[in-house]
């Protein structure tokens, strides 16, 4: 377990903070770390992707609601020093199927969050941006100065929200920062969605005795990043004494792993090496290769990964194994 007090000390003690999407996968880990650090944590979540069971082991105030409810947001954010905006519809193929719904939640919802934060005098908003903004540009590693190339409605949503963050920081004096997550994984990631992230989907298949399904040849690579690293980046960004003014920072490990390699490692970890992958045609909007340059986050925020890929994968696989017998699902 990551020692948040050793990493961040009293920086958040007594601070009132709002975590949108705080009952979800990344949001609940962030909320838990903030609670352990002594913050007064408010969690706003409509439970479309989150679960109150994710909040059971730490102290927070839970409010069930959507970021599309502007009056609720404005009431909830009163007195908050920081807003960690994690709420979103979060799937590339899902956005291809439902572009209007994704636009409403991800773009209009983010505008609502920013307006509420501005009116409440929030010090800084941390936004969960996405590496999908880089598209399929061949240059590696991905550097924040590269042009945005949205290949899906989801990527376009996230890129538009980055622009809103920058606009609000430059127009209203409220500080903001964009944290571009690269393939975050870890305990509590939902394996039961039709759009489940690859590690969660592989765990569900392997624990059920089924072959993992890969879209494409499996040689596509990703910078798989354990969830504690995303939490750490958010906390560092909130603590920063510099004006961040809507800057973009990659949040990753700077390491490439192919999907085939991932499937092999997970099958071995679960004692099922014979369950080799089955391949299907590539999905619309998927990118071929992705790995981050994390030097900007290191230089400005002091960020460095606190959990490496292998350690994070072992922890994640162990969590899915422990969950499977109790729930009957991974």
C-alpha positions, -999 to +999 in steps of 0.1 A: +000+000+000+013+035-009+023+056+021+004+088+013+014+105+045+051+099+038+046+114+003+024+143+011+025+150+048+000+175+062-006+193+029-043+184+028-051+183+065-084+201+071-088+211+034-123+207+020-122+190-014-147+178-040-140+147-060-164+144-089-168+107-099-154+099-065-172+066-062-156+053-094-124+035-101-098+063-101-120+087-081-124+064-051-086+058-049-081+095-049-108+101-024-093+075-001-059+090-003-073+125+005-092+111+035-061+094+048-043+127+045-069+144+067-089+162+040-127+169+044-137+149+013-170+154-006-177+128-032-202+136-060-212+106-082-243+095-101-233+058-097-236+052-134-201+038-133-192+041-096-202+021-065-207+032-029-188+000-019-157+017-031-161+043-003-167+018+025-132+018+040-127+055+046-145+087+058-161+109+032-194+127+026-212+110-004-237+130-025-255+111-053-259+133-083-247+142-118-224+169-130-252+178-154-271+192-124-255+227-122-274+239-091-264+208-072-228+213-082-228+250-071-242+240-037-218+211-033-186+230-041-192+258-016-162+261+007-140+237-012-103+246-017-097+220-045-119+202-071-106+169-085-127+164-116-128+127-124-164+123-135-169+113-171-182+087-195-150+069-201-148+046-231-136+051-267-160+025-282-188+037-260-183+072-274-185+059-309-218+043-301-233+073-281-215+105-292-243+129-280-245+114-245-207+116-242-206+152-253-233+161-228-216+145-198-180+151-206-181+185-221-212+202-207-206+185-174-171+199-172-183+234-180-207+230-151-179+220-128-158+249-139-186+274-135-194+261-100-158+262-090-153+297-103-184+310-084-172+293-052-137+307-054-120+273-057-082+276-056-075+249-083-093+223-104-075+191-114-089+176-146-087+139-156-075+144-192-067+115-215-038+103-237-064+096-264-058+132-273-026+122-291-044+100-315-023+077-337+005+101-344+036+079-351+060+099-329+070+083-296+071+090-268+041+113-266+050+148-256+025+174-244+035+199-271+023+175-299-009+185-318-042+171-306-055+144-330-089+131-318-098+097-334-130+093-313-157+114-298-143+105-264-109+119-274-125+150-288-145+155-255-113+153-234-094+177-257-123+202-256-123+200-218-085+207-217-092+239-237-119+249-212-095+244-183-070+266-200-097+292-209-110+294-173-075+297-159-066+326-183-100+343-180-109+341-144-078+337-123-088+303-109-060+279-115-065+246-134-044+217-146-049+189-171-035+155-162-034+132-192-038+097-179-022+068-198-041+035-194-047+036-157-054+002-141-058-013-106-082-026-080-119-015-083-117-012-121-150-025-135-146-057-154-183-061-162-189-033-186-191-040-223-164-015-227-141-027-199-105-017-199-082-044-212-066-055-178-101-057-162-115-076-192-085-100-193-089-107-156-126-115-160-120-139-189-091-157-173-108-162-140-138-176-158-115-200-177-120-182-210-094-171-235-088-133-234-101-114-264-077-090-283-089-065-309-061-064-335-029-084-337-020-077-300+012-059-309-003-025-301+015-011-270+004+009-241+019+028-211+000+009-185-001+030-153-011+018-119-038+039-102-016+051-073+005+070-099-026+089-110-035+097-074+000+109-067+000+132-098-033+147-087-020+154-052+012+169-065-007+191-089-030+204-061+000+211-038+020+229-065+031+264-055+034+274-092+005+288-113-003+259-136-027+278-158-043+249-176-010+232-184-011+196-197+010+169-180+014+133-190+007+108-161+023+075-169+053+053-162+072+059-195+072+021-203+057+003-233+040-031-229+022-048-258-012-063-253+001-097-262+028-094-234+001-083-210-021-113-218+008-137-213+018-122-180-017-122-167-024-158-177+008-169-160+000-149-129-034-166-126-019-200-133-037-204-166-009-201-193-029-223-217-055-196-221-039-179-250-056-148-266-082-149-294-078-121-319-106-100-335-106-071-360-093-038-346-119-014-330-127+020-345-108+048-327-081+026-311-045+038-314-016+015-323+011+026-299+012+048-269+040+057-244+045+089-225+073+113-220+069+122-183+097+148-180+073+178-179+054+164-149+087+155-132+102+189-137+071+210-128+052+188-103+080+166-089+061+136-103+077+101-106+058+068-106+054+054-071+044+019-083+059+003-113+039-018-139+049-053-126+042-045-090+009-029-099-002-058-121+005-083-093-016-062-069-044-059-094-045-096-103-046-105-066-075-081-061-095-097-090-087-132-076-100-122-042-131-106-056-141-134-080-152-160-054-172-135-033-191-119-061-192-147-087-176-123-111-143-106-117 
